Amino acid sequence: MAKCKARCKILRTSPNLACNEGEIINNLNTPAPSAVGFASRVGIELTIKGDVTALVYFSLWIPSLADSGEHLRAIAFLRCHVSVPSAGVWRRVEAVSGREAVLPCEVGAVENSDMLYVVLWYRNGEKEPIYSYDNRPGRLQVSEDRHLIKSELLEGRVSFRTGLVPALHIKPVVRRDEANYTCRIDFRIASSRRTHLSLHVVELPGQPVLRVVGQGTTDGVLGPLQEGLGPLQEGTALAITCSVSGGVPPPKVVWKRQEKILDPTVESRSPTLTVNQLNIARLTRAFHNVRLTCVASNNNVTAPVEASITVTMNLRPLVTRLEAPPKGLRVGREYEISCISAGSRPHPNITWTLGNVASLTPITANTEHGVNMSTSRVRVRASRRHHGQRLTCTSLNPLFPAYPLSDSILLNVTYPPVATIELGRGVSSVVEEGEDIYFNCNVDSNPPTYKISWYHKDRPLLHAPDRRLVLSGNSLALRNVTRHQAGPYKCAASNVEGDAESRPLNLTVNYSPVCSDDSSPSKVYATGLGQGINVTCTVKASPNAAEYAWVFNNSVTSDRISGDRVFKTPEGGSMVRFIAKVHQDYGTLQCWAQNSVGRMTQPCLFHVVPAGRPDQPMGCSVVNKTYDSLAVGCTPGFDGGLEQTFLAKVFEAVTGRSQVNVSSRWPNFTLEGLTPGLDYIIQVMARNALGNSDPVRLEAFTYKMAENRMTSSLSFPGDEQVEEEPGEEGPAAGVLLGSLVVVAVLVLVLALLVRCLWARRGQEGHRGRGKSRGYAPPEKPGGGLSGSLHSALCKLGRRIPEALSHPIHVH
């Protein structure tokens, strides 16, 4: 019966049951624990009265009948007969060995008229109390005599204290005091009350001892003063054993991380030692600076005993990131690019590289380390070679050489074009006329070019298929090339960053000789009989002409000129000495040249004619005029075969007086020293040793100076001029006088104008009849007027012919 009561928990009551052996109700095939024994369940507490039969539930592990190494879990119901006192509450009381045990005796509600009489304490259901307290009135006992100890085991260690909650105190409590205690209270009026207590005496476990296994070192014991563990490597395993000695009942040993249970499983247990080993297969950064605590507890009275360590770790970089890298870089500008690395312990080494996989160039950087973050900055001056290269920032903890962490950016550098020109495949820069030539413009630019232009001798080329010039993309094609297309070629490219030109590429076009003056392949030489002249033939050719031949031709003969009369000039041309002895010697000289390309198709012609007077200058005109000068420009005519000079003469148009006489080697003159405001006749002629050419006649006038202009009271149509002189006659007399003056002046002016017109007609008729005889000046005007006034009136009449056709209004 005692065995049954010691191992069972009351679950529910069941009448008419006797205490028999365990009856197996069900078998479950499940994995077995390492030890065989009871695994009792904690049930509910019931208040029962009298002696009852209770159905007790427990579980037991027993070996399997087969040799499979497995165990069967037997769930059994044990029928037990339990003798229970008539009234009370069962409660568990724990006390620590060597300290004080307090067994409360609950009194409950008591009426004011009632009182506590007697308190009796029983142990393990014995009939005799182990302690009594007599509080009945009327007994002449001192307070100490009211307490009676009847157990030798408790002698000197037990006392009963009254109060709000009376309790039995055992101090010091020992393991032998562990038993079931019943407190019975008798009242004066109320019925007795019982309190049932089960005293469990606990022996505290020893201080946990921590032992670290692994990390490449021998096992070490961590004492209570050694709270730090590490630094440990991230990613490695960790095993820590927590050993607790002693403790009754055996303590529960668990591992906690902060306040969270990490490992509650006890690996081994003996009467003297309990061990829980914490195994972490892979340490993560979450364990850095984490406090791991081993807690041992076997009661709910005292605080658990514990031992703690703080784990420190070496960590790999967690983040490596470029901070806001630029999306585009402009060539020539300097940029600062930052890279941050976080999560590494100790601080990482941050390196920068620029390039590609085949070629990486390290870059010097400035690195600053913070608490948990490192910042590295690098300055890059963008250049064209950086475009398309990768800028990489790498952080590496030296303790983890196999785990670098990088971030990179592909540089996009914008720069102006770089253009180079080259000939098409298989094409030489030296060609002959009639061949085709191709050019390519290679451009390196970012962003791409939007325009490519071509230039020949710095003149732009346009797409012109009709002239055999074709532009297509970045190519230039010249079809049937001519000698005029020789020379330097270059291309230009443009993008949004700027413009660029290539270095020129010179094209050489070889061609047979042609005359130097393409527009006039023939020249005229004039010479007299017996006079010798040197006729020089100059041609253009590529390569230069190597051979020359001369042929003389006229209506009488056609002969090749002998070599003794042909000479080579320092410039590479050919010269022949020609002397006409009789008139039949005049004719045409033909110059033929030849080079490696071939012979010229048309000869250079030189016509030798008898010398004579020069021709008139051509295209003469007054190109500028001022108040005292005139500028005249002409083109030379044929010089008659001799060296010629030019002569310009200036005459006053009215008086015929000579003003200026100028000569020059070229027919361009500035005639200065003239009188302002006069008309002039200009004669221009050419002169050589044989005489003068016919003159070229020009008419011109000089401007008037502002201070010499005449002030006239003449009233022409459209003028409004009214002058009133103050007098006694009043406005009417002034108007009449003014009208008479105006009429008189107009009559005089008309007379002079008529005279000037008749004089001019006479002069023109005289010139028409005797043009080669020179100029005869007209007669001087009379009437008491000076020549200058007469000239001014004539000029005024020519400039305002409309005045004579309008009526004169007199007011």
Disulfide bonds with the S-S distance in Angstrom:
Cys4-Cys80 1.90
Cys105-Cys183 1.81
Cys242-Cys294 1.74
Cys339-Cys393 2.05
Cys441-Cys491 2.08
Cys515-Cys604 1.88
Cys537-Cys591 2.04
Cys620-Cys634 2.01
Cys756-Cys794 1.52
